[in-house]
Amino acid sequence: MARAIFKRAVRWELIESSLFTGLRVGSQANPDRSAYVSRETIRAVLDACPDAEWRSTHRDRSH
């Protein structure tokens, strides 16, 4: 995302060059980083949120 923001800033002439120019992008597919989070764990996290605002930003997206 930052790469796209800097690219747009260069296009709009807000900056002269991007810090990300020439930087290789890593693979977005890495099965070793995949993890299953059970509904019970999600529920426990939501229950631990201090208020509704926190719960709304960490809502259950499991369905």
Biopython code that builds the backbone (N, CA, C, O; Angstrom):
import numpy as np
from Bio.PDB.StructureBuilder import StructureBuilder

atoms = [
    (1, "MET", "N", (0.821, -1.179, 0.000)),
    (1, "MET", "CA", (0.000, 0.000, 0.000)),
    (1, "MET", "C", (0.877, 1.258, 0.000)),
    (1, "MET", "O", (0.606, 2.202, -0.742)),
    (2, "ALA", "N", (1.900, 1.270, 0.811)),
    (2, "ALA", "CA", (2.776, 2.451, 0.860)),
    (2, "ALA", "C", (3.421, 2.697, -0.497)),
    (2, "ALA", "O", (3.603, 3.841, -0.913)),
    (3, "ARG", "N", (3.764, 1.608, -1.181)),
    (3, "ARG", "CA", (4.374, 1.738, -2.504)),
    (3, "ARG", "C", (3.438, 2.497, -3.448)),
    (3, "ARG", "O", (3.877, 3.382, -4.183)),
    (4, "ALA", "N", (2.156, 2.149, -3.426)),
    (4, "ALA", "CA", (1.165, 2.806, -4.287)),
    (4, "ALA", "C", (0.991, 4.277, -3.913)),
    (4, "ALA", "O", (0.843, 5.130, -4.788)),
    (5, "ILE", "N", (1.010, 4.566, -2.631)),
    (5, "ILE", "CA", (0.865, 5.955, -2.169)),
    (5, "ILE", "C", (2.035, 6.803, -2.662)),
    (5, "ILE", "O", (1.841, 7.912, -3.161)),
    (6, "PHE", "N", (3.240, 6.278, -2.520)),
    (6, "PHE", "CA", (4.416, 7.026, -2.971)),
    (6, "PHE", "C", (4.426, 7.172, -4.491)),
    (6, "PHE", "O", (4.824, 8.215, -5.010)),
    (7, "LYS", "N", (3.993, 6.134, -5.208)),
    (7, "LYS", "CA", (3.927, 6.215, -6.668)),
    (7, "LYS", "C", (2.967, 7.322, -7.097)),
    (7, "LYS", "O", (3.256, 8.087, -8.017)),
    (8, "ARG", "N", (1.838, 7.396, -6.428)),
    (8, "ARG", "CA", (0.858, 8.443, -6.745)),
    (8, "ARG", "C", (1.417, 9.824, -6.399)),
    (8, "ARG", "O", (1.207, 10.779, -7.147)),
    (9, "ALA", "N", (2.124, 9.937, -5.281)),
    (9, "ALA", "CA", (2.708, 11.224, -4.889)),
    (9, "ALA", "C", (3.717, 11.711, -5.922)),
    (9, "ALA", "O", (3.801, 12.910, -6.188)),
    (10, "VAL", "N", (4.487, 10.790, -6.510)),
    (10, "VAL", "CA", (5.420, 11.166, -7.580)),
    (10, "VAL", "C", (4.630, 11.632, -8.797)),
    (10, "VAL", "O", (4.958, 12.652, -9.403)),
    (11, "ARG", "N", (3.592, 10.885, -9.153)),
    (11, "ARG", "CA", (2.777, 11.248, -10.322)),
    (11, "ARG", "C", (2.156, 12.627, -10.146)),
    (11, "ARG", "O", (2.072, 13.399, -11.101)),
    (12, "TRP", "N", (1.724, 12.937, -8.938)),
    (12, "TRP", "CA", (1.105, 14.239, -8.657)),
    (12, "TRP", "C", (2.147, 15.325, -8.387)),
    (12, "TRP", "O", (1.802, 16.468, -8.089)),
    (13, "GLU", "N", (3.429, 14.952, -8.495)),
    (13, "GLU", "CA", (4.552, 15.866, -8.296)),
    (13, "GLU", "C", (4.591, 16.462, -6.887)),
    (13, "GLU", "O", (5.004, 17.605, -6.689)),
    (14, "LEU", "N", (4.152, 15.661, -5.919)),
    (14, "LEU", "CA", (4.251, 16.074, -4.515)),
    (14, "LEU", "C", (5.647, 15.782, -3.971)),
    (14, "LEU", "O", (6.138, 16.464, -3.072)),
    (15, "ILE", "N", (6.273, 14.753, -4.537)),
    (15, "ILE", "CA", (7.652, 14.390, -4.206)),
    (15, "ILE", "C", (8.379, 14.099, -5.514)),
    (15, "ILE", "O", (7.748, 13.815, -6.532)),
    (16, "GLU", "N", (9.710, 14.172, -5.483)),
    (16, "GLU", "CA", (10.492, 13.956, -6.705)),
    (16, "GLU", "C", (10.674, 12.486, -7.036)),
    (16, "GLU", "O", (10.664, 12.102, -8.205)),
    (17, "SER", "N", (10.840, 11.668, -6.011)),
    (17, "SER", "CA", (11.046, 10.241, -6.261)),
    (17, "SER", "C", (10.491, 9.438, -5.089)),
    (17, "SER", "O", (10.295, 9.947, -3.985)),
    (18, "SER", "N", (10.251, 8.179, -5.374)),
    (18, "SER", "CA", (9.699, 7.284, -4.365)),
    (18, "SER", "C", (10.808, 6.503, -3.677)),
    (18, "SER", "O", (11.788, 6.109, -4.309)),
    (19, "LEU", "N", (10.647, 6.287, -2.399)),
    (19, "LEU", "CA", (11.586, 5.453, -1.649)),
    (19, "LEU", "C", (11.517, 4.003, -2.113)),
    (19, "LEU", "O", (12.441, 3.225, -1.875)),
    (20, "PHE", "N", (10.427, 3.644, -2.772)),
    (20, "PHE", "CA", (10.185, 2.267, -3.167)),
    (20, "PHE", "C", (10.645, 1.949, -4.589)),
    (20, "PHE", "O", (10.541, 0.800, -5.020)),
    (21, "THR", "N", (11.147, 2.933, -5.323)),
    (21, "THR", "CA", (11.622, 2.703, -6.682)),
    (21, "THR", "C", (12.776, 1.708, -6.650)),
    (21, "THR", "O", (13.747, 1.890, -5.917)),
    (22, "GLY", "N", (12.658, 0.661, -7.449)),
    (22, "GLY", "CA", (13.710, -0.349, -7.522)),
    (22, "GLY", "C", (13.632, -1.414, -6.447)),
    (22, "GLY", "O", (14.394, -2.380, -6.483)),
    (23, "LEU", "N", (12.739, -1.261, -5.503)),
    (23, "LEU", "CA", (12.589, -2.245, -4.437)),
    (23, "LEU", "C", (11.760, -3.410, -4.943)),
    (23, "LEU", "O", (10.663, -3.213, -5.467)),
    (24, "ARG", "N", (12.269, -4.612, -4.794)),
    (24, "ARG", "CA", (11.548, -5.792, -5.254)),
    (24, "ARG", "C", (10.445, -6.142, -4.270)),
    (24, "ARG", "O", (10.621, -6.075, -3.053)),
    (25, "VAL", "N", (9.319, -6.511, -4.824)),
    (25, "VAL", "CA", (8.173, -6.897, -4.005)),
    (25, "VAL", "C", (8.271, -8.384, -3.712)),
    (25, "VAL", "O", (8.521, -9.186, -4.613)),
    (26, "GLY", "N", (8.076, -8.748, -2.463)),
    (26, "GLY", "CA", (8.110, -10.149, -2.086)),
    (26, "GLY", "C", (6.847, -10.875, -2.497)),
    (26, "GLY", "O", (5.850, -10.257, -2.870)),
    (27, "SER", "N", (6.900, -12.173, -2.426)),
    (27, "SER", "CA", (5.746, -13.001, -2.765)),
    (27, "SER", "C", (4.630, -12.791, -1.756)),
    (27, "SER", "O", (4.875, -12.708, -0.553)),
    (28, "GLN", "N", (3.412, -12.705, -2.249)),
    (28, "GLN", "CA", (2.259, -12.541, -1.367)),
    (28, "GLN", "C", (1.701, -13.892, -0.933)),
    (28, "GLN", "O", (0.845, -13.952, -0.050)),
    (29, "ALA", "N", (2.175, -14.970, -1.541)),
    (29, "ALA", "CA", (1.688, -16.309, -1.218)),
    (29, "ALA", "C", (2.744, -17.040, -0.406)),
    (29, "ALA", "O", (3.788, -17.420, -0.937)),
    (30, "ASN", "N", (2.480, -17.233, 0.861)),
    (30, "ASN", "CA", (3.394, -17.955, 1.726)),
    (30, "ASN", "C", (2.567, -18.848, 2.641)),
    (30, "ASN", "O", (2.112, -18.398, 3.693)),
    (31, "PRO", "N", (2.366, -20.104, 2.260)),
    (31, "PRO", "CA", (1.524, -20.998, 3.051)),
    (31, "PRO", "C", (2.013, -21.186, 4.489)),
    (31, "PRO", "O", (1.215, -21.498, 5.372)),
    (32, "ASP", "N", (3.299, -21.003, 4.732)),
    (32, "ASP", "CA", (3.818, -21.153, 6.093)),
    (32, "ASP", "C", (3.309, -20.067, 7.029)),
    (32, "ASP", "O", (3.343, -20.228, 8.249)),
    (33, "ARG", "N", (2.837, -18.962, 6.460)),
    (33, "ARG", "CA", (2.327, -17.866, 7.287)),
    (33, "ARG", "C", (0.819, -17.949, 7.486)),
    (33, "ARG", "O", (0.245, -17.144, 8.220)),
    (34, "SER", "N", (0.178, -18.907, 6.845)),
    (34, "SER", "CA", (-1.266, -19.077, 6.987)),
    (34, "SER", "C", (-1.577, -19.712, 8.331)),
    (34, "SER", "O", (-0.848, -20.581, 8.809)),
    (35, "ALA", "N", (-2.654, -19.272, 8.922)),
    (35, "ALA", "CA", (-3.054, -19.833, 10.211)),
    (35, "ALA", "C", (-4.572, -19.866, 10.296)),
    (35, "ALA", "O", (-5.250, -18.968, 9.796)),
    (36, "TYR", "N", (-5.091, -20.886, 10.921)),
    (36, "TYR", "CA", (-6.518, -21.002, 11.147)),
    (36, "TYR", "C", (-6.816, -20.452, 12.535)),
    (36, "TYR", "O", (-6.156, -20.816, 13.508)),
    (37, "VAL", "N", (-7.796, -19.587, 12.622)),
    (37, "VAL", "CA", (-8.219, -19.040, 13.911)),
    (37, "VAL", "C", (-9.650, -19.510, 14.139)),
    (37, "VAL", "O", (-10.550, -19.203, 13.357)),
    (38, "SER", "N", (-9.843, -20.247, 15.205)),
    (38, "SER", "CA", (-11.165, -20.812, 15.476)),
    (38, "SER", "C", (-12.156, -19.728, 15.890)),
    (38, "SER", "O", (-11.770, -18.642, 16.323)),
    (39, "ARG", "N", (-13.437, -20.047, 15.747)),
    (39, "ARG", "CA", (-14.478, -19.116, 16.200)),
    (39, "ARG", "C", (-14.353, -18.847, 17.697)),
    (39, "ARG", "O", (-14.613, -17.735, 18.158)),
    (40, "GLU", "N", (-13.958, -19.856, 18.442)),
    (40, "GLU", "CA", (-13.804, -19.686, 19.890)),
    (40, "GLU", "C", (-12.722, -18.653, 20.206)),
    (40, "GLU", "O", (-12.892, -17.824, 21.099)),
    (41, "THR", "N", (-11.621, -18.707, 19.478)),
    (41, "THR", "CA", (-10.543, -17.736, 19.684)),
    (41, "THR", "C", (-10.998, -16.340, 19.284)),
    (41, "THR", "O", (-10.724, -15.365, 19.985)),
    (42, "ILE", "N", (-11.690, -16.249, 18.161)),
    (42, "ILE", "CA", (-12.212, -14.950, 17.724)),
    (42, "ILE", "C", (-13.154, -14.385, 18.776)),
    (42, "ILE", "O", (-13.070, -13.206, 19.118)),
    (43, "ARG", "N", (-14.045, -15.217, 19.288)),
    (43, "ARG", "CA", (-14.999, -14.784, 20.312)),
    (43, "ARG", "C", (-14.249, -14.320, 21.560)),
    (43, "ARG", "O", (-14.614, -13.302, 22.148)),
    (44, "ALA", "N", (-13.210, -15.045, 21.974)),
    (44, "ALA", "CA", (-12.437, -14.663, 23.161)),
    (44, "ALA", "C", (-11.770, -13.302, 22.965)),
    (44, "ALA", "O", (-11.728, -12.488, 23.887)),
    (45, "VAL", "N", (-11.253, -13.060, 21.770)),
    (45, "VAL", "CA", (-10.624, -11.762, 21.482)),
    (45, "VAL", "C", (-11.664, -10.656, 21.547)),
    (45, "VAL", "O", (-11.426, -9.614, 22.158)),
    (46, "LEU", "N", (-12.820, -10.876, 20.921)),
    (46, "LEU", "CA", (-13.878, -9.864, 20.944)),
    (46, "LEU", "C", (-14.370, -9.609, 22.367)),
    (46, "LEU", "O", (-14.633, -8.466, 22.740)),
    (47, "ASP", "N", (-14.493, -10.665, 23.154)),
    (47, "ASP", "CA", (-14.934, -10.507, 24.546)),
    (47, "ASP", "C", (-13.919, -9.725, 25.379)),
    (47, "ASP", "O", (-14.284, -9.072, 26.356)),
    (48, "ALA", "N", (-12.650, -9.794, 24.989)),
    (48, "ALA", "CA", (-11.601, -9.085, 25.728)),
    (48, "ALA", "C", (-11.493, -7.613, 25.325)),
    (48, "ALA", "O", (-10.810, -6.837, 25.994)),
    (49, "CYS", "N", (-12.158, -7.225, 24.239)),
    (49, "CYS", "CA", (-12.122, -5.821, 23.812)),
    (49, "CYS", "C", (-12.789, -4.943, 24.868)),
    (49, "CYS", "O", (-13.841, -5.310, 25.393)),
    (50, "PRO", "N", (-12.200, -3.790, 25.189)),
    (50, "PRO", "CA", (-12.706, -2.962, 26.280)),
    (50, "PRO", "C", (-14.050, -2.280, 26.012)),
    (50, "PRO", "O", (-14.765, -1.947, 26.957)),
    (51, "ASP", "N", (-14.404, -2.067, 24.742)),
    (51, "ASP", "CA", (-15.670, -1.382, 24.469)),
    (51, "ASP", "C", (-16.146, -1.681, 23.051)),
    (51, "ASP", "O", (-15.476, -2.379, 22.289)),
    (52, "ALA", "N", (-17.313, -1.139, 22.713)),
    (52, "ALA", "CA", (-17.928, -1.400, 21.409)),
    (52, "ALA", "C", (-17.071, -0.885, 20.254)),
    (52, "ALA", "O", (-17.053, -1.489, 19.182)),
    (53, "GLU", "N", (-16.364, 0.223, 20.465)),
    (53, "GLU", "CA", (-15.518, 0.757, 19.394)),
    (53, "GLU", "C", (-14.431, -0.242, 19.022)),
    (53, "GLU", "O", (-14.185, -0.488, 17.842)),
    (54, "TRP", "N", (-13.789, -0.810, 20.018)),
    (54, "TRP", "CA", (-12.766, -1.822, 19.759)),
    (54, "TRP", "C", (-13.383, -3.033, 19.068)),
    (54, "TRP", "O", (-12.821, -3.555, 18.105)),
    (55, "ARG", "N", (-14.530, -3.476, 19.554)),
    (55, "ARG", "CA", (-15.171, -4.644, 18.944)),
    (55, "ARG", "C", (-15.532, -4.375, 17.488)),
    (55, "ARG", "O", (-15.455, -5.279, 16.657)),
    (56, "SER", "N", (-15.925, -3.143, 17.171)),
    (56, "SER", "CA", (-16.305, -2.840, 15.789)),
    (56, "SER", "C", (-15.107, -2.887, 14.849)),
    (56, "SER", "O", (-15.267, -3.188, 13.667)),
    (57, "THR", "N", (-13.922, -2.596, 15.350)),
    (57, "THR", "CA", (-12.736, -2.643, 14.501)),
    (57, "THR", "C", (-12.120, -4.036, 14.460)),
    (57, "THR", "O", (-11.255, -4.312, 13.628)),
    (58, "HIS", "N", (-12.556, -4.902, 15.347)),
    (58, "HIS", "CA", (-12.037, -6.273, 15.405)),
    (58, "HIS", "C", (-13.186, -7.268, 15.276)),
    (58, "HIS", "O", (-13.146, -8.344, 15.873)),
    (59, "ARG", "N", (-14.205, -6.917, 14.505)),
    (59, "ARG", "CA", (-15.417, -7.726, 14.456)),
    (59, "ARG", "C", (-15.176, -9.101, 13.844)),
    (59, "ARG", "O", (-14.208, -9.333, 13.120)),
    (60, "ASP", "N", (-16.081, -9.979, 14.160)),
    (60, "ASP", "CA", (-16.031, -11.367, 13.704)),
    (60, "ASP", "C", (-16.340, -11.424, 12.213)),
    (60, "ASP", "O", (-17.458, -11.119, 11.798)),
    (61, "ARG", "N", (-15.365, -11.811, 11.413)),
    (61, "ARG", "CA", (-15.551, -11.926, 9.959)),
    (61, "ARG", "C", (-15.544, -13.393, 9.543)),
    (61, "ARG", "O", (-15.226, -13.713, 8.398)),
    (62, "SER", "N", (-15.889, -14.268, 10.453)),
    (62, "SER", "CA", (-15.771, -15.697, 10.169)),
    (62, "SER", "C", (-16.958, -16.274, 9.422)),
    (62, "SER", "O", (-16.905, -17.440, 9.030)),
    (63, "HIS", "N", (-18.038, -15.511, 9.202)),
    (63, "HIS", "CA", (-19.164, -16.097, 8.477)),
    (63, "HIS", "C", (-19.156, -15.639, 7.069)),
    (63, "HIS", "O", (-20.028, -16.023, 6.290)),
]
sb = StructureBuilder()
sb.init_structure("model")
sb.init_model(0)
sb.init_chain("A")
sb.init_seg("    ")
for serial, (resi, resn, name, xyz) in enumerate(atoms, 1):
    if name == "N":
        sb.init_residue(resn, " ", resi, " ")
    sb.init_atom(name, np.array(xyz, "f"), 0.0, 1.0, " ", f" {name:<3s}", serial, name[0])
structure = sb.get_structure()
